[in-house]
């Protein structure tokens, strides 16, 4: 496993509801945790981070040049996922 960066448009994810506090936090502090993804050829599939990606997508609709275009990702191919208690809940 290693942390990389990619464009948000390279990640497949389901747009979901998220708390406004998450969007405010992303605007104030940026992305603190990498989104967990699996890699499929040249595309990434979100495993954990749908809320963060949804909030970031909404931020980019009004601020297309925001630095959140580049997303920190953790590629989980072949790795065991973290237990439920250690998982990020955003």
ZAMARGU-4260 file (C-alpha; in steps of 0.2 Angstrom, whole numbers, plus 5000, padded with zeros to 4 digits):
<rodrens>
0) 5000/5000/5000 | 5006/5017/4996 | 4999/5035/4996 | 4998/5043/4979 | 4989/5057/4971
5) 4977/5058/4956 | 4963/5069/4949 | 4946/5067/4956 | 4939/5063/4939 | 4950/5047/4939
10) 4940/5040/4954 | 4923/5030/4952 | 4912/5033/4967 | 4894/5035/4972 | 4889/5053/4976
15) 4881/5052/4993 | 4874/5064/5006 | 4887/5071/5019 | 4886/5083/5034 | 4890/5101/5030
20) 4903/5101/5043 | 4913/5089/5032 | 4912/5102/5017 | 4917/5116/5029 | 4932/5105/5036
25) 4938/5102/5018 | 4937/5120/5014 | 4946/5125/5030 | 4959/5112/5031 | 4960/5102/5015
30) 4960/5083/5013 | 4967/5075/5029 | 4965/5057/5025 | 4968/5048/5009 | 4953/5040/5000
35) 4955/5021/5000 | 4953/5014/4982 | 4956/4999/4972 | 4965/5001/4955 | 4957/4994/4939
40) 4968/4998/4924 | 4969/5017/4923 | 4954/5020/4934 | 4952/5020/4953 | 4936/5013/4962
45) 4932/5021/4979 | 4932/5008/4993 | 4931/5021/5008 | 4929/5040/5006 | 4912/5042/4996
50) 4907/5056/5008 | 4923/5066/5006 | 4923/5063/4987 | 4905/5069/4986 | 4909/5085/4996
55) 4925/5088/4986 | 4915/5087/4970 | 4902/5099/4976 | 4916/5111/4981 | 4924/5110/4964
60) 4907/5114/4956 | 4909/5132/4963 | 4928/5133/4964 | 4935/5123/4949 | 4953/5129/4952
65) 4953/5123/4971 | 4968/5113/4975 | 4956/5098/4980 | 4956/5093/4961 | 4971/5083/4966
70) 4966/5069/4978 | 4977/5059/4990 | 4973/5040/4988 | 4978/5024/4996 | 4978/5010/4984
75) 4971/4994/4992 | 4974/4981/4979 | 4978/4965/4987 | 4979/4973/5005 | 4968/4968/5019
80) 4955/4982/5024 | 4956/4990/5041 | 4944/4984/5054 | 4928/4994/5057 | 4935/5003/5072
85) 4951/5009/5063 | 4941/5015/5047 | 4939/5033/5043 | 4921/5038/5044 | 4920/5052/5032
</rodrens>
